[in-house]
Amino acid sequence: MRQQRWATFKYQYAGAGPSVGPLRRWSGSALLLGAGLLFTQVDQWAGAVLVALLLVAVGLGLLFLRPSKQIQLGQRFLVCGQALIYYANITRLVLSEGQGRLTLQSVNGQTLVIERTHFPTNARKSEKIRINQTAKFNRIAGKIIERVRRASPSAELVGVTSSGAA
């Protein structure tokens, strides 16, 4: 079986992100349990220092290893937060270039709106921010439109020209 290839982009969507997996949940619980056992076995002063260091390490791990907010484009579906949308199930795709919005509607009524302003950038000047966000939005919208055309040829494409974008 062929390996799934993902295109992953940072995207600041509203709502909950991906949930914490069971491995992270169990490892965090094991670390806290180990810290408690260590505190009871070592004298209080050394145990307190070790527990403090362990809690700082756990806190930094949770801070830096948390799942970031991303949009992931696969060959057959896309994942954005808690939303999983198959390209073959998309019935309507609306591209509003002026507003910087791509709306995907699926068979079961699920709607996903991808907005240009939600793409983070490291630029500081407002003009450069707008240029970077527009470039990233156009690139991702083009990929999504191409994959929807391939997977669901009967989907209604509004605001899309034959070349891909409006």
C-alpha positions, -999 to +999 in steps of 0.1 A: +000+000+000+013+035-009+022+059+019-002+088+024+015+121+015+003+151+035+007+188+028+006+205+061+002+243+067-002+264+098-038+276+100-053+294+130-089+280+128-115+287+155-125+260+179-108+230+194-077+216+180-067+179+177-072+161+209-043+149+230-035+113+221-035+084+246+003+081+245+008+117+257-020+112+283-004+080+297+032+094+296+021+125+315+003+104+341+033+081+345+056+111+350+034+126+377+031+092+394+068+088+393+073+122+408+050+114+436+068+081+444+102+098+441+090+124+466+081+098+492+113+078+488+139+106+489+144+130+517+122+160+516+147+186+504+162+165+475+127+152+466+112+187+465+140+198+441+136+168+419+098+171+418+101+208+409+125+200+381+102+173+368+072+196+369+091+222+349+101+196+324+066+183+321+053+219+317+078+227+290+070+194+272+033+201+272+040+237+260+063+228+231+049+194+222+013+203+219-003+198+186-002+230+166-032+243+147-028+231+111-047+223+080-036+190+064-042+181+028-042+145+019-048+128-014-084+119-006-094+142+023-084+172+043-082+177+081-087+210+098-091+208+135-119+184+143-132+185+107-124+157+083-138+162+048-134+137+019-130+154-015-153+129-031-181+140-007-179+177-016-210+189-034-203+226-036-171+247-035-173+285-034-142+305-039-145+342-030-112+357-040-121+392-029-130+382+006-103+356+008-126+327+016-130+292+003-162+274+014-165+236+011-199+220+015-202+182+018-230+157+012-239+154+048-242+192+053-209+198+069-194+232+059-158+242+062-147+278+055-110+285+049-101+322+053-071+340+041-067+360+073-062+328+094-028+320+079+000+331+102+030+350+089+062+363+104+060+396+085+056+428+104+044+453+079+007+451+070+013+451+033+038+422+036+014+403+058-014+407+033+009+395+004+021+365+024-014+354+035-028+359-001+000+337-015-005+309+010-043+310+006-040+309-032-016+280-031-038+260-007-070+269-025-055+257-058-045+224-043-080+218-028-097+228-060-075+204-080-082+175-057-120+182-055-121+183-094-103+150-095-124+133-068-158+148-073-163+160-109-200+166-103-193+192-076-206+227-082-176+250-084-185+287-079-160+314-085-135+290-100-122+294-136-110+265-157-074+272-146-081+268-109-086+302-093-108+331-100 
